[in-house]
Amino acid sequence: MTSRNKLHTNIVNKHGVKIEIIKDHIANRGDAVNKEVMLQMFFRPRACFQYGDGNKKIVSDETRAKLSKAHRGHKYNLGRKNSDEVRARMSAAQKGIPRTHKTTAGLVRPQSVRDAISRTLSVPVINCRGQIFKSGKEAAEVLGLNTAHGIYRNIKGINKWSGKYPDGNKIQWKHYINN
């Protein structure tokens, strides 16, 4: 009995062990697991256990109900309606914040901030034929690639190439450093 876990060993030490062979000479492990599952379902229909590995945990109806309730999720606001006062406060808190469907957070960055980000991210790139572009995005647009993402992955060394020329040759990219 040394190959079992500590919990099993403790139970055997306290209560003893009774082994009863129900079926002998089962052809393969799958058949044995299926037989064990069938017997567990028959003898212990209210038990929670992992089928086939012999781990069993008997759970009372009261505990089963508690577990069920605990796993149903957070229900605080479900069906709850805010008062008119609370709704007015929530509305006032959101007033003056520009919204657009194009941004995740719903906030629109001013044009000056967008331009600064664009200048920061605009790193010139050069392809294997010597064509220079202001950014990966521009290169993708000019060469008809779906996105600039693949160009940047090629520059980082993740991809070996990104895009193909009309003649079928693969395009490799590098950052362009103007000396």
TAFEN-V568410 format. One record per backbone hydrogen bond with DSSP energy under -1.0 kcal/mol. CO is the residue of the C=O (numbers start at 1). NH is the residue of the N-H. Records with the same first field share a line. If there is no record, write none. Layout:
CO=NH, NH
//
This chain:
5=9
6=10
7=11
8=12
9=13
10=14
11=15
12=16
28=32
29=33
30=34
31=35
32=36
33=37
34=38
35=39
36=40
37=41
38=42
39=43
40=44
44=47
48=57
50=53
55=50
57=48
60=64
61=65
62=66
63=67
64=68
65=69
66=70
67=71
69=72
77=80
83=87
84=88
85=89
86=90
87=91
88=92
89=93
94=97
110=114
111=115
112=116
113=117
114=118
115=119
116=120
117=121
118=122
121=123
124=176
125=133
126=174
127=130
131=127
133=125
135=139
136=140
137=141
138=142
139=143
140=145
148=152
149=153
150=154
151=155
152=156
153=158, 159
163=171
165=168
169=165
171=162
172=128
174=126
//
